[in-house]
Amino acid sequence: MSDIELESCVRRYRNTVFGTALCFVKNPSDADDIAQEVFIKLYKYDGEFDSDEHIRAWLIRCTVNLSKSLLRSYWHKFSAPLEEAENKVYYDKSVDADMLKLLNKLRPKIRSVLYLHYYEGYSAAEIAGILKISESAVMARLSRGRKQLRTLLLEERNESENGLQEYI
């Protein structure tokens, strides 16, 4: 199918495809994704169509199949709209948001080890198993991470090594 033919089909059938997908998935974002996938499949389709009605029927069938696949998917079954997440996700109010911001400034290798150790409570041996690295590597990353966090904290608080504030 040429680009011009595809563009013509998209203009003609986009509302039909989107509406069909929306009836199944009941979410405009998912319906939009399905519609996009359907038109990509149409672009890649090598077969011949007898008429415009044949194209329309193929598009609807493809939309129905993709919609049903999405509804059967593990992701769809176990996900929730973002608006509902606030009620379902546990958020530990005791976790210092500022500390998490500082933690995010560290390299991912060090950040992950620090997070697993201090926030999730894993031991060095458990972290080594999870990350598939040696226990000595975990210990080294913990040590480096503590030093880097200390430096970041001092910079943020504008303090010197001895704990006295520096005046500008």
Secondary structure by P-SEA (a helix, b strand, c coil): ccaaaaaaaaaccaaaaaaaaaaacccaaaaaaaaaaaaaaaaacccccccaaaaaaaaaaaaaaaaaaaaaccccccccccccccccccccccccaaaaaaaaaccaaaaaaaaacccccccaaaaaaaacccaaaaaaaaaaaaaaaaaaaaaaaccccccccccc
